[in-house]
Amino acid sequence: MNTPPLFSAVLPSIACATSTALSQERTDAAVTDDPFLWLEEMEGRGALAWARGENEKTLGVLQSDPRYRRFYEQALSILQAKDRIADVPFEGGGLEQFWRDENQVRGVWRRTTRESDRSQHPKWETILDVDALAATENRNWVFQGHSCLPPEERRCLISLSDGGKDAVSIREFDRAAKTFVADGFHLPEGKQDVSWVDGDTLLVARNWGEGTLTQAGYAFVVKELKRAQPLSEAREIFRGEPTDVGASPFVLRDSEGHIHATGAARAISSVESEYVVFRPDGPVKLNLPKKAEIATLACGRLLVKLDEDWSPSAGICFTAGSMISYDLDEWKQDPLRARPSLVFQPGPRQALSEFTHTRNFLILTILENVQSKAFLYKYDQGAWSATPIPLPEDTNVSLSATYDEADRVIFTVSSYLRPTSVWSFDAERKSLEELKKAPSAFDASNHVVEQLEAISRDGTSIPYFLVRPKNASTIPTLLHGYGGFQESQLPSDLGPMGRLWLEQGNAYVVANLRGGGEFGPQWHQAAQAATKQTTWDDFIAVADDLIRRKITSPRKLGAIGGSQGGLLVGAAITQRPELFNAAIIEVPLFDMLRYTKLGAGASWIGEYGDPAIAEQRAWIEGYSPYQKLVAGKTYPAPLILTSTKDDRTHPAHGRKAAAKLAALGQPYFYYENIDGGHSAAANLVEDARQLALEYTYASRRLCSE
């Protein structure tokens, strides 16, 4: 459930396989006999006192372990390394990034020239110092990104969060002058989505007052806001329905900054959407399928990603997972009669991963058996041609930045045992250059990566990656999974985890479960709503397979996951507690009978179903971990981590899980970060503390003293 655009984390694009014939009998999803409802008050005095008491107990045990200090110092050293590759490279004439270290705890937005960046000691110029800003304003600011007005990109909208919440304050910033604009645009805190139209005009979706938010807490009204205009005078241009997930504005610009259309995306449900474009003769609802996404403009064409099969006219059919395109001039003249053509259609083990454009080209990254490949696409004489970009194989290739003026693309290349590297590709000259490589965070010389498969309950092969020491068997192993929202779990630089876990002679496993996006929309659809149990079955099958192969044993096997992955781990340890001796549950969903009443939970009904509808409640009740914690079973003493500021899943899920375990007399550890939002940590120090707690716990549970 991660972010941009506003609803992408909560709006998977594939249809849920629910039938319109489902029983619509409503039922009260509130559990009236739940003794821990008081823990649902996010910042209630009693709930916070309880959380601080739990923190004291957990820190008292784990921080007194001699491994904790070593793990913390090692993790912090890696996270704050001066020669690491920054997490967030920005576009620009040179190179811009957001950087955090021991001196810039909250972070600094900074820039340098391309030439300086190639040197051993680049010279950086500060654009915005978030630490200094927080100190000046006495606020707990967390930088959540920026959006700059093309093509000059001098005026930017900065998003600042209080402690890491999804809700942000938005302020106008002059990137050249490096100051906030006096009397510039300023939007108070809220879950909001904003698009630039021109220097004096924004399209804004936010809380406009009573009756303008959906049950999920998102806006369904889009307004046009002019410079110096009070919010109360903004002009309404689109209104969805209160029953929607939400709405967000969009502006279609080409690489030169020219606007070709403005409009709004209406999220009807967490799996269906509609697009409306604003035209001089009034708004027009596009005739796209409800499981589709307007992707980008490239090569004079409008690109659309499909997450369901679609036949726009007789004799033409596009399959789910494809990308199609329209001639931009034809589409602008009459968007309802423009004719689409195929750009990319996935093979049986393929999925479209990422896309971007330069001035003259389209760039796609495509997954093939959970490995990334990048392709350069060009439209010429009525047809698309694709050329492979020869980046390192057996890796995860992600798009980091584009430079329109030079048809240049920056890629980040990651894998489990090789350090992350950054590559520059000149699309016009077809030249590829490695710009830099991160330092090795751990000694990987004794480890190997294997891609194996487990057979799930229904006979489906479930791939997983195993990272382990050479020739080792029956060793401590952490099994990671997610399996939701069409999100793919791809090879990545393991960083501190490699030092804290793999270097100790242990193994790490990443399972590619149904519900994810590793093999496209169908892989997601196979584990949604009525069939969500499939995700848990797949995870359990991988655990069984690791034990069958003698890679590990139940005594040495732990499960780890966050958010939807936290729900996954909760389902696994309540359905098959004997398989695991450790469970790390991060910012989880847990009480699925009340998830729609907590945080942004109502936006995920398409993924799980609605507990207020009797038949759908039955699906959910069959696995909801909170209700499945019962007397008479022994659970693997989980470590549950949450954040007070998590306004997405809500800390009540983790709180109530811990409280119920306590009531059952079961051992557990609970830690709640007072800051951090849905990431559970707001800065590198908090990141290092969480890592040290997790791997101290895992070592205590799974490794010999």
N, C-alpha and C positions, 0 to 999 in steps of 0.2 A: 504494500500500500504506500507506495512511495509517490512523489509529486509529479512535476509539470506535464501538460497543462493542468489547470485546477482540478479537473475531474478525472484525469487519466489514471490516478491511483485508485479511484473508487468507481471507475466506469469501464470495466473490461468490455471489449467490443463484441464478443460473441454472444449470441442469444442463449439464454438459459433454456433448457429443454422442458420447461414446464408447459402444461397443456392449458388451453383456455377452458377446458372442461373441469379443471380442478375445483374441488369444493371451496367455496368462498365463505364458508361458515367462520365467523370471527370468534376469537377466544381471547380472554384476558391474558396477555403475556406476562403480566406482573406475577411474581411468586409471592403470595401474601404471607406465607409462613417462613420466608427467608429471614433469619435473624441478623443478617449482615447488610441489610439495605442501607444502613446508616453510613457504610463505607463508600457509598456512591456519591456522596457530597464531595466534589473534587477537592476543595480547599476548606472543608468544614473543620472546625476546631477539634472535634473529637477524632475525626478521621486522620488529621495530620498528627495529632498526639499519638495515636496508635501507630502510624507509620514511623515516627521518630523512635518510638520504643522498639519496633521491629528492627530498624536500622542499627540501633545500639547493640542489640543481641547479635545480629549477623556480623557486623564489623568486629565485634568483640571476639568472635570465633575465628573468622577468616583472616583478619589482619594480624592476629597473634600467631598464625602459622608462619614458620620461618621462610616459606616460599613466597609469601605475599610481597614482602618488600623487594625481593629480587625481581619478581615478575613485574611489579609496578615500575621499577626503575628501568628495566629492559624495555617495557612497552613505551614508556614516555620518551626514552632515548630514540627509539625508532620513529615514533609519531612526530617528534620535534626535530628530526635530523635536518640539518641545513641543506643537504644535497638531495633530499627527497624530491619527487615530482609532485607539484601542487595538485590538489584534488580538482580544482575548478579553473581550467584555462578559459579565458574570455577572448572573443574576437576583438580585433583592433588593428591599427596600422602597424603596431609592433607586437608586443606580447603583454597581456594583462592577466592577472590571477588574483585569487583571494588566498592569503597566506596567514597561517597561524603558527606560533612557536612559543618558547618559554617567555619571551618578552611581549609578544602580541597574542595574548591569551584569547581575546575575542576575535582578533584578526585584523588584517589590513588589506585593502584593495590597492594594488600597486601595479606599476607598468615599467617596462624597459624596452629597449630596441631589440630587434632580432639579432643584430650583431653582438650586442652586449650579452644577450642570453646565451650565446654560443661560447662565451668566455668562461674561464674557471671561476671568476668572481663577478657576476653581473652587477651592474649599478641600477638600483631600483628607485623609482620615484613614487612616493606615496600619493594616492588619490584620495582615499578616505581611511582614517584610522578609527576603527570601531571602538577600541579600548579608550581612546581619548574622548570620543563622542559620549560613551557610556559614563565616563567619569564626569564630564562637563554637565551632562543632563541628569546625573544620578539615576540612571536607568539600567536595567539588566538586559541590554540590547544583544540580540543574536542576529547577525547578518544573514538574510534569506534570499539574496540575489538582487539583480537589477534588470531593468528593461530600458534601452536607449532608443531615441527617435532616429530612424534612418533618414537620409543616408549619412548625415554628418555625425550622428550619434554623440552629440555634445550634451544634450539634455537627456537626463536619465531619471527613471522612477526607482528609488531605492526602497526595498522591503526590509523592515526591521521588526523582529519578533521579541516579545517580552518573555525571556527565558526559554525560547525554542518552540513556542506554540505555533500551530498552523496559522492562527490569526495573526495578521501583520498590520503595522502602520506603514503607509506609503508616502514618501516625500520626494519632491523634485530636487534634483542635484545637477549642478553644472560640472561636467567632467573636465572641461578645460580649465575653469577657474578653481576647481577642486573645493567648491563650497555649495552648501544648500542654497537654493534660489530664494531670495527674499520675496515673500508673498507669492511663492510658487504653489503648484499643486500640493495639497496635503490631505490625505485621506486617513481618518482615524482608524483605530484598530478594528479589524474584522477579517473574516474569511472572505476575500475579495479577489476579483480578477479584473485587470485593467489593460487596455490596448491604446497605444498612441494612434491618433488619426493625423494630426499635424501639431505644430508647436503650441497651438492654443486650444486643442480639442482632445479629449479622452473619451473612450467608451468604457463604462464602468458597470460591473455587476457587484453589488454589495448589499448590506442591510440598509434599506432606505427608511426603515421605521416599521411599525407594527404591521404584520401581515405580508411582509416581503421576503420572508425566509421559508424554505421548505422544512419538512420534519428533520431532514438530515443536517440542517443548519447552514445551508448554502442559499445564495441569492437566486431568485427566479425572475428578477426584473433587471433589465439592462437600460442604462440611461446615458445620454450624451452630456458631458460636463465641459463647460468652457472655462478658460482661464479667468480667475478672480470671481467666478460664479459660486455662490453658496450651494452646498449640496442640496438644499431644499428647493433650489430653482433649476436643478438639472432636468433635462427634457427626456421623458420616457420614450424609448424607441422599440422596446421588445418586452413582452410579458409572457412567461410560460405559465405553468400551473403550480399551485401549492403542493400538489401530489408528486411533482417531479423531483429528481435528485437536485437539479439546479440548472442554471444557464450561465453562459460565458460569452463575451464578445470576441470577434476575430477580425483581423485586417489582413487581406491578402496583398502582399507587396512583392515586387520582383527584386532582383539583386541590385538594381539602381535606386530602389526606394520608391518607385512609382506604385501607387495604390490601384488595384484592379477590382477590388470588391471589399465591402465591409458587411458584417452580418453578426449573427448570434447562433451559437450551438446550444440546443435545448436537450438536456439529458432527461429523457422521459423516465427512464429507470436506470439502474446501475449497469444495464447491458444494452440499452437502446437509446438512440439519439436522433434528432432532426436538425437540419441546417436551414437557416433562413438568411437570404441575402437582401440587403437594403438597396432598392433601385429607385430611380426618380419617380416611377409610376407606382411605387409601393413595395412592401416586402413580398418576396417570393420564396416559398418553401421548396427546397430542392428535391428532385425525384430520385434521391439516393436511397438504398436500403437502410434500414434502421441500424444495422451493424456495419457501419462504414465510418471512415475518418478522412476528412480533408487533410492531406498531408503537407503539400508545399507547392510552389510554382517552380518550374524548371524548363528550360529550353522552349519557352513560349507556350507551355502547356500546364494545365492544372492537374495535379496528381492526387489520386484518391486511393486509400487502402481499404480493402474489403475484408470483413471478418465473417461473411456468410456467402453462400452461393447466390449469384444474382444474374437474372436474365432481363436486361433492359429493353430488349425487343426480340421479335421472333427470329430464331436462328442464332442468336448471340447469347452465350452463357459464360460467365466468369466464375471461377471456383473460389471458395473461401481461402483467405491468405494471399490473394493476388493483389497486385497494384495495377490500376488502370489510369489512363490520362485522357484529357479533353484538349482540343485546340482552344487556346485561351480566347482568341478573338471570336470564334464561333460560340463558345460558352458565354461570353459576356453579352453577345447579341441576343441569345435566347438560351438561358441555362437549362430549360426544360426540354429542348429539342436537340441540344448538342449531342454528338455521337462519341461514346468512349471507345478506346482501343487498349489492348493489353500491353503492359510494360513488363511485368514479371508474374509468372505462375509457379508456385512451389512444387517441387517433386515430393515423393512420398516421405522422405526423411528431412525435408527442408522447411524453413520458416523465414519470412522476412523479419529482420531484426531492427535495423535503424536506417534512416534516410536523411539526406540533406542535399543542398544544391550549391553550386558555384555560379559564376556569371553565365557559363555556357554548358554546364554539365549537371547531371544527376548522379549522386553517389548512393549506393545501397550496400548495406552489410547483410549477409544472408547466412543463416545457420544451416549447417549440414551435419547431421548426427551430433549436434550440440558443439560444433566447432564453427568459428566465424570465418567468413571470407568476404572481402570487399570487392565491389565492382564499380567501374566507371560506365555510366550510360550516356549515350548521345542520341538525340533525335535528328534524323536527317532524311530528307526525301520521303517523308511519310512513314518512317519505320525507326524503331529503337534498336541500337546495337550496344552490346555489353562487352567490356574488356576487363578481365581480371586484373586486380592490383596486387602485385607479388609481395605481399606482407608475409611475415613469418607464419608458418603453418602450425596447426595444433594449438591455437591460442584463441583468446577472445579479442576481437578487433572492435574498438568503439570509436565513434566520431567525436572529436573534441572541439574543433573549430574550423571555420572556413574563412578564406580571404578572397572576396569577390574580385578585387582588382587584378589578381594574379591567377585566378582559377586554381587556388591552392587549398588543400585540405590537410588538417592535422589529425592523425590517428593516435590513439593510445592502444598499445598491445600488451596484453596481460596473460599470464599462465600461472599454474600453481607453484612451479619450482624455479621459474626464471624471473628475474626482476622486471618490473614494468618498464617499457620503453616508449618513446614518443617519436613518431615518424612524420615527415612532411612529404606530401605528394603533389607535384605540379601536374595538374590534369592536362594542360595544353601541351607540355613537353613530354608527358608520360615519364617523368623522372621521379625517383623515390629516394629519400635520404633519411637515415636515422639521426635524429637531432640530439637525443640524450637518453641515458638509461639510469634508472634508479639504482642506488646501492643495494647490495644483497642484505636483506634484513636477518637472514639466518643461513646456516650451512645446510644446503640442500643436496650435498654430494652423496649422501647415503640413502637418499629417498628416490622412489620411482612413482610415476603416475600410471594408473591402469584405468581403462573404461570397461566396466563389467555390466552384466545384466542380471536382474532378479526376475522371477516369474510371480506375478501378482495373483490374487485369488481367482480372477476370471481368466487367467492364462496369458495375459498381456505381458510382454517383456518390458521391464522398467530399467533404463540405463542409469548407471551411477558412476561417479569418479571416485577412485580410491587412491589416496596419497599415503604411502607407508614406507618404512625402512626396507631396504632390500633384504630378501630372504627371512623376513620376520613373520611370526605367526602367533596367534592368540595374544594380542597386545591390546593395551588400552586404546579405545577408538571412540571418537566423537562423530555421530551421524547427524548431518545437517540437512534440513529440508524446508520447503516453502509450499509449493503446490497450490497456487491460487492466482486469480486475477490475470491470467495469461502472462505472468512474469516468469522469465527464464532464469535459471540458476546456471551461470556460465563460469568457465575458468577465470580465476582472478589471482592477483598477487596476495599471498597469504600474510605477508607482513609480520606484525607482532605475533600472530597465532603460530607462525612457523617457529619463531624463537621460543615461545612459551610452551608450546605443545609438541610440535614435530621433533624439535631438537632433543627432546627428552626421550626419544625412541618410540613415540606414539603415532597413531594413524588418524587420518581425517577423511571423512566421506561426504560427498555432496550428491544427493539423490535428485534425479530429474523426474518428478512425480507428475501424474496427470492432474490437471487443474492449472498447471503452468503453461508457458508458451513455447517450450523447446521444439515442438513439432507443429506449431501453428494453432489456429482456432479450434480444430477438432480435438486436439490434446487437452485444451482447456475445457471444452464443452463436455468431455467425457467425465468430468468430476465437478459438476455444478449442481447446486440446489438438491434435487431428489437423489442425485448420484454422488454427493460430496463424500460419502463414506469411502468412495473409490480412492481418494487421496490418502486417507488413513491406511487403507489396505495396502497401497503401494509402498508406503513408508515401512510398514510392518514387514512386508515381503523383503525389502532390502535388509532390514535388521536380521531377519531369519537367514537370508542368504549369506551375510557376513559371518554368522555363527556356523552355518553349514560348511562354509569354506575354511573354517578354523582361522579366520583372520582375527577374530575376537571371540569373546564368550559373554554370556549375560552378566557375569561378575565384572567385566571390563568394558562394557558397552554403555555409552551415554548418548542422549539425544539433545540436540540444540536447535533452537529456531526462535524467530521473533515475529511479532504481529500475527499475521495468518500462520506463520511458522510456529508461533507460540501456541496457537490453537491446535496445530498439528501435533506438537509434542504433548500437549495436554490430552488429546484424544489417544495418542499412542500409549501413554503411561497409565491411562484409566482402562483401556481395552486389553493391553498386554503388559501389565506391570512387571511380570517375571522376566521380560526380555531386557530390561534396563536396570542399571545400578546408579545412574545419574541422569538428571534432566535439567537443562538450562532453558528457562522459559522467559523470553524477553518481550516486554511491552505487549502482552498477549490479549487476544480475545479468549474468554473462558466461559462466562455465563451466557450461552447462546440463546437462552430463552428471554433474556433482557437486553441483548446487544443492540437492538434497534432503538432503545431508550438511552443509550450511553454514547457520548461523543458523536462521531459521524456515522454511527452504526446503521442508521436507516438508509444510507446510500449504498449498502452492500446487500440489499435484499436479493438482487439478481444472482449473487454468488451463493448465498446460503438458503434463501427462502425467508418467508415472513412468519415469525412465531405467533402472530396475531390471527393467522388463518389455520384452522384446525389441522388440515391435511399436511400443510407445510411444517407446522409445529411438530408433527409426528416425526418427520425426517430429522429435524434438528434435535429433538429430545433423545433420539437414538444414539447421539454421540456427544452432546453438550458436556464438556469435561466437569464443569462445576456440579452438575446434578449427578454425574457418575462417580464422584468421590464419595465412597460409602464405607461404613464400618465393615470390618472383617477382611479387608484387603490391605496388603502392604505395598506402599508406593515408594519409589526410589529417592526419597528425601530431596525434592527438587529445589533448585535455586531460582527464585522468581524475582525478576527485575522490572520495575516500572518507573514512570516519571510523573510527578504531580502535574506538570504542565502539558501532559499528553492529551490534547483536546481532539485527537483522532480516535484511538481505540478506547481511551479513558482508563485511568489507573484502577478503577473499581474492580476490573476483571482480575488483576493480579492480587489486589488486596483481599478480595473475597475468597479467592482460592487459598491463600495463606491462612486466613481466618478459619476456613472450614477444615483445613488440615489440622490446625491447632485443636479445634473442637473434637476431631476424631482421634486425637492423641498421636498423630503422625508427625514424624520429624520433617522439617523444611527449613529453608533459609529465605528471607525476604529482604530486598533492598529497594527503596524508593528514592530516586534522585529528585530533589526539590525543583531542579531545572531540567532542561533537556528536551522537552517535547516528545514527539514520537520516536526520535532517534535515541532517547534515554540519556543522552549526554550532550552538553552544550558547548564544550571546548575540549582541547586535547588532554588536559589534566583529568577531566571527568571520564574521557575515553579510556585513558590509561588505568584509572581506578576500576572501571567496570571490567576491563580485560583481566586485570590482576585478580579481582574477586572471582571471575568466572573460571580462570584456569587454576587458581588455588583450590577452588571447590572441586573442579574436575579431577585434579591430582589427588586430593584427599579421598575421593570416592572410588577412583578407578585404578590408581597406581599404588604399587607397594611402597611402604614407607622406606 
